């Protein structure tokens, strides 16, 4: 009995629960749909945005230039050239947000999967800014 409890305790302490870890990026190309957007986080430097969808897949939306003011916004939307909410966000589309000091939209350069390597690079950039 004691051996089982120690084994279970050891397993629980070593591995984080599966729901706490983001899923690995799929092999297919990224297709971020506006209707599936769940949350967003700006990347240090204001040149990209990390968007999480309802399935907990994470995307990195890169901008053509600096998109200031995203860290102060509570919401944003995508303006796509597709025919509805089910079309994928692509190059040339825009992120629309409220900013009294700058332009209200940012043009998208590319959409890619957010990988653990990009997470480490973002953390290093954030630490270097401090």
N, C-alpha and C positions, 0 to 999 in steps of 0.2 A: 504494500500500500504506500509506504513512504517513498519507494523508488519511483512509482508512477507519479506521485505528486511532484517530486523533484524534476522528473523528466518533463512534465507538462509546464512547470514553472520555468524551466530552462528554455523550452521552446517559445513560450510567450515573451520572455525577456529578450531573446535574441532577434526574433523576426517581428517586424511591425505588421499590423493587420493589413490585409490586402486592400481594404477600402481606404486606408490612409495614404497609399501610394498611387500616384497618377499612372494610368496605363501607358505602356510603351507606344510610340507612334506606329501606326500601321504602315504597310509597305506601299499602299496606293498613294497617289498624289493627294495633297490636302485639299479639302473642299469645305471651307467655312461658309455656312449658310447664316444669313442674318436672323432668321427665325429661331435658330438653335443657340444663339449667343446667351451665355449664362453670366459670365463675369469678365472683367478685364483689369489689367495692370499695366501701367506705363513702364517702359524700360528706361533706366538711367541714360540721359543724353537726349531724350525725347525724339528719337529717330525710329522707334518701334513700339509696338503694343503687343502684350501677351493676352490672348483671348481664349477663354475656356468655354466649351459648348456644353450642352446638357448631358452628353455622354462622357464628360470629363476628359475629352481630348483637348490638347493645348496647341494653339496655333501662334505663330509669330507673324504679325502684320508689320512689314517694313514700309517706311514712308519715303517719298522722294526727297524731302528736306526735313527740317526740324518742325515738329508739331508741338508747340508750346501750350501749356495749360491743361494737359490731359490729367495730370495728377490731382487737379482740383475739381474735376467733373464727377458728378454722381451718375451720369448716364451719357450714352452716345449711340449713334446709329450709323449704318452704312448706306451710302447711296451707290447702288450698283447699276450697271448697264444691262442687267438681265431682265427677265420678264416677270419677276415676282420674288417673293421671299425665299423660294427654294433654289434660286440660282446661286452659284458659288461666287464668293467675293474674289475678285481677280485684279490684275494690274490695270491701273487707270481708274478704278473705282475710288470712292472717297469715304473717309470717316468724318461724320458731322458731329460737332460738339459746340457747346456754348462757351465763347471766349470773348470778353468785351475788349481785350487789348490786341488780339491778333485775328487772323483769318478763321472763319467758322468751320473750315473743312481742311482736311489733309489728304493729299493724293497718295494712293497706295502704289508702291513700287513692286512688292512681291508678297506672297503668302507662303509660309513654310511651316513645317512641324516644329514645335518647341521641344528641343531635346535636352537631356541632362547636361550635355556639353555646353549648350547655350545658357542653361541656368547657371553653371559655374562661371562662365564668362560675364554674365550680368552681375553676379554677386561680386566678382573681382572689380568690375567697373564701379559698382556702388561703393565698395570699400575704398577705392582709389579717389573717389570724389570727396570723401570725408576728410 
